[in-house]
Amino acid sequence: MTRPRYYAPAGGLPPQTQLTTDRAVFTEAYAVLPRGTMTDIVTSLLPFWEQTRLWVIARPLSGFSETFSQYIVEVSPGGGSDRPELDPRAEGVVFVVAGALTLTLGDATHELAEGGYAFIPPGQEWTLHNRGEGTATFHWIRKAYQVVDGIDAPEAFVTNEADVVAGEMPGTNGAWTTQRFVDPTDIRHDMHVNIVNFEPGGAIPFPETHVMEHGLYVLEGKAMYLLNDDWVEVQEGDFMWLRAFCPQACYAGGPGRFRYLLYKDVNRHAVLSRQLV
């Protein structure tokens, strides 16, 4: 099996001679943040995090995607947090793309290397630290968990991409596979964060149009991606943000694999607005 690659931004600033023409776009249906937009000037800090900075690449916006936030977090040696999450309703997924991190979940300690994945349910006590000598970078996807009376919230778990079998999409002969970190039939989960893989020439051959919102971070390779009615060229390090019902399709042109980390909301009723009378 080919060893996975994970693109992580390095920050910095472009030279004054660089052209401003780029692929960044924000529309009513989708947004594309090319990897070049993740510069030093747009990093953020968080309360109770030490020696850490992050790029906020998605956050709830009224009238756009409203269910999740996604950060790319860069932790310097010795950095991290004993109070990482301040919202008791928030669930999260941590996915490591560079370096290594030490995660505690209650009394248990886990070492997360590249490809390391952790699901953190709402109300979970946890800490995260970089005990190594190099910088560590991870994706942190957060969502307000939708409680359902009579259904327990899922428990925390830790794994690595290397231990998750890629399921072949029907009729694709392995050209399109998905690594699912939770059982799709487990109704306790109201979000899925998976890895989608395409071999060169692999494709989503129809415009998917559905209620799930998406965040797609390209881990490896390049492709042409259909967003609404626009074909957009994307590469590793780019992020795509899709609102509900935005048509999407893609084809991977090679020369290597095309892979992305995918968020989507699942398994819950649509929230209905109510006017006070």
For each residue, the residues with C-beta under 8 A, 3 or more apart:
1:
2: 257
3:
4: 114 115 161 162 219 220 259
5: 219 220 236
6: 96 97 98 114 115 219 220
7: 35 97 218 219 220 236 237
8: 72 74 97 98 137 237
9: 35 38 55 72 74 137 237
10:
11: 38 39 40 43 74
12: 39 40
13: 39 40 41
14: 18 36 39
15: 18
16:
17:
18: 14 15
19:
20:
21:
22: 34 36 37
23: 32 34 232 233 234 238
24: 32 33 34 37
25: 30 31 32 232
26: 31
27: 30 31 227 228 230
28: 64 243
29: 227 228 242 243 246
30: 25 27 227 228 240 241 242 243 246
31: 25 26 27 240 241
32: 23 24 25 227 232 234 238 239 240 241
33: 24 37 38 57 238 239 240 241
34: 22 23 24 37 234 235 237 238
35: 7 9 38 235 236 237 238
36: 14 22 39
37: 22 24 33 34 42
38: 9 11 33 35 42 55 57 72 237
39: 11 12 13 14 36 42
40: 11 12 13 43
41: 13
42: 37 38 39 55
43: 11 40 53 54 55 74
44: 53 54 55 56
45: 49 52 53 54
46: 49 52 54 81
47: 83 86
48: 81 82 83 84 86
49: 45 46 52 79 80 81 84
50: 78 79 80 81
51: 75 76 77 78 79 80 130
52: 45 46 49 73 74 75 76 79 80 81
53: 43 44 45 73 74
54: 43 44 45 46 71 72 73 74 140
55: 9 38 42 43 44 71 72
56: 44 59 69 70 71
57: 33 38 70 71 72 215 217 239 241
58: 65 68 69 70 215 239 241
59: 56 69
60: 65 66 67 68 69
61: 64 65 66
62: 66
63:
64: 28 61 243
65: 58 60 61 68 213 214 215 241 242 243 244
66: 60 61 62 213
67: 60 143 144 191 213 265
68: 58 60 65 141 142 143 191 213 215 263 265
69: 56 58 59 60 141 142 143
70: 56 57 58 139 140 141 142 215 217 239 263
71: 54 55 56 57 139 140 142
72: 8 9 38 54 55 57 137 138 139 217
73: 52 53 54 137 138 139 140
74: 8 9 11 43 52 53 54 135 136 137
75: 51 52 79 80 99 101 128 129 130 135 136 137 138
76: 51 52 79 130 135
77: 51 130 132 133 134 135
78: 50 51 130
79: 49 50 51 52 75 76 129 130
80: 49 50 51 52 75 84 101 102 127 128 129 130
81: 46 48 49 50 52 84 127 128 129
82: 48 127
83: 47 48 86
84: 48 49 80 81 126 127 128
85: 90 92 120 126 142
86: 47 48 83
87: 90 142 144
88: 122 123
89: 122 144 145
90: 85 87 122 142 143 144 145
91: 119 120 121 122 142 143 144 145 153 191
92: 85 119 120 140 141 142 143
93: 117 118 119 120 139 140 141 181 191 193
94: 101 103 112 116 117 118 120 128 138 139 140
95: 115 116 117 138 139 141 193 261
96: 6 99 100 101 112 113 114 115 116 117 136 137 138
97: 6 7 8 114 137 138 139 219
98: 6 8 114 135 136 137
99: 75 96 114 130 132 134 135 136 137
100: 96 111 112 113 114 116 130 131 132 136
101: 75 80 94 96 111 112 116 128 129 130 136 138
102: 80 109 110 111 112 128 129 130 131
103: 94 109 110 111 112 118 126 127 128 158
104: 107 108 109 110 126 127 128
105: 108 110 118 120 124 125 126 156 158
106: 124 125 126 156
107: 104
108: 104 105
109: 102 103 104
110: 102 103 104 105 116 118 158
111: 100 101 102 103 116
112: 94 96 100 101 102 103 116 117 118 138 158 160
113: 96 100 116 160
114: 4 6 96 97 98 99 100
115: 4 6 95 96 160 161 162
116: 94 95 96 100 101 110 111 112 113 158 159 160 161
117: 93 94 95 96 112 158 159 160 161 164 181 193
118: 93 94 103 105 110 112 156 157 158 159
119: 91 92 93 154 156 157 158 181 182
120: 85 91 92 93 94 105 124 126 156
121: 91 124 145 153 154 155 156
122: 88 89 90 91 145 153
123: 88 153
124: 105 106 120 121 156
125: 105 106
126: 84 85 103 104 105 106 120 156
127: 80 81 82 84 103 104
128: 75 80 81 84 94 101 102 103 104
129: 75 79 80 81 101 102
130: 51 75 76 77 78 79 80 99 100 101 102 135 136
131: 100 102
132: 77 99 100 136
133: 77
134: 77 99
135: 74 75 76 77 98 99 130
136: 74 75 96 98 99 100 101 130 132
137: 8 9 72 73 74 75 96 97 98 99
138: 72 73 75 94 95 96 97 101 112
139: 70 71 72 73 93 94 95 97 217 261
140: 54 70 71 73 92 93 94
141: 68 69 70 92 93 95 191 193 215 263
142: 68 69 70 71 85 87 90 91 92
143: 67 68 69 90 91 92 190 191 265
144: 67 87 89 90 91
145: 89 90 91 121 122 153 190
146: 190 268
147: 153
148: 151 268
149:
150:
151: 148 187 188
152: 188
153: 91 121 122 123 145 147 188
154: 119 121 182 186 188 189
155: 121
156: 105 106 118 119 120 121 124 126
157: 118 119
158: 103 105 110 112 116 117 118 119
159: 116 117 118 163 164 181
160: 112 113 115 116 117 163 164
161: 4 115 116 117 164 179 195
162: 4 115
163: 159 160
164: 117 159 160 161 179 180 181 195
165: 179
166: 177 178 179 195 197
167: 177 178 179 180
168: 172 173 174 176 177
169: 172 176 177 178
170:
171:
172: 168 169 175 176 177 202
173: 168
174: 168 177 199
175: 172 198 199 201 202 203
176: 168 169 172 196 197 198 199 202 203 204
177: 166 167 168 169 172 174 196 197
178: 166 167 169 194 195 196 197
179: 161 164 165 166 167 194 195 196 197
180: 164 167 183 184 192 194
181: 93 117 119 159 164 192 193 194
182: 119 154 186 189 192
183: 180 186
184: 180 192 266
185:
186: 154 182 183 189
187: 151 267
188: 151 152 153 154
189: 154 182 186 192 266 267
190: 143 145 146 265 266 267 268
191: 67 68 91 93 141 143 263 264 265 266
192: 180 181 182 184 189 262 263 264 266
193: 93 95 117 141 181 261 262 263
194: 178 179 180 181 261 262
195: 161 164 166 178 179 219 259 260 261 262
196: 176 177 178 179 216 259 260 262
197: 166 176 177 178 179 257 258 259
198: 175 176 202 203 221 223 250 251 252 257 258 259
199: 174 175 176 202 252 257
200: 252 253 254 255 256 257 258
201: 175 251 252 253 254
202: 172 175 176 198 199 251 252 258
203: 175 176 198 249 250 251 252
204: 176 208 248 249 250 251
205: 249 251
206: 249
207: 226 247 248 249
208: 204 247 248 249
209: 245 246 247 248
210: 244 245
211: 244 245 270
212: 244 264 265 266
213: 65 66 67 68 242 243 244 263 264 265
214: 65 240 241 242 246 248 262 263 264
215: 57 58 65 68 70 141 239 240 241 242 261 262 263
216: 196 239 240 241 242 260 261 262 263
217: 57 70 72 139 238 239 260 261
218: 7 221 222 223 234 235 236 237 238 239 240 258 259 260
219: 4 5 6 7 97 195 236 259 260 261
220: 4 5 6 7 236 256 257 258 259
221: 198 218 235 236 252 254 256 257 258 259
222: 218 233 234 235 236 252 253 258
223: 198 218 233 234 250 251 252 253 258
224: 231 232 233 234 250 251 253
225: 231 232 233 234 240 248 249 250
226: 207 229 230 231 232 247 248 249 250
227: 27 29 30 32 230 232 240 242 246 247 248
228: 27 29 30 246 247
229: 226 247
230: 27 226 227
231: 224 225 226
232: 23 25 32 224 225 226 227 240
233: 23 222 223 224 225
234: 23 32 34 218 222 223 224 225 238 240
235: 34 35 218 221 222 238
236: 5 7 35 218 219 220 221 222
237: 7 8 9 34 35 38 218
238: 23 32 33 34 35 217 218 234 235
239: 32 33 57 58 70 215 216 217 218
240: 30 31 32 33 214 215 216 218 225 227 232 234
241: 30 31 32 33 57 58 65 214 215 216
242: 29 30 65 213 214 215 216 227 246 248
243: 28 29 30 64 65 213 246
244: 65 210 211 212 213
245: 209 210 211
246: 29 30 209 214 227 228 242 243
247: 207 208 209 226 227 228 229
248: 204 207 208 209 214 225 226 227 242
249: 203 204 205 206 207 208 225 226
250: 198 203 204 223 224 225 226 258
251: 198 201 202 203 204 205 223 224
252: 198 199 200 201 202 203 221 222 223 257 258
253: 200 201 222 223 224
254: 200 201 221
255: 200
256: 200 220 221
257: 2 197 198 199 200 220 221 252
258: 197 198 200 202 218 220 221 222 223 250 252
259: 4 195 196 197 198 218 219 220 221
260: 195 196 216 217 218 219
261: 95 139 193 194 195 215 216 217 219
262: 192 193 194 195 196 214 215 216
263: 68 70 141 191 192 193 213 214 215 216
264: 191 192 212 213 214
265: 67 68 143 190 191 212 213 268
266: 184 189 190 191 192 212
267: 187 189 190
268: 146 148 190 265
269: 272
270: 211
271:
272: 269
273:
274:
275:
276:
277:
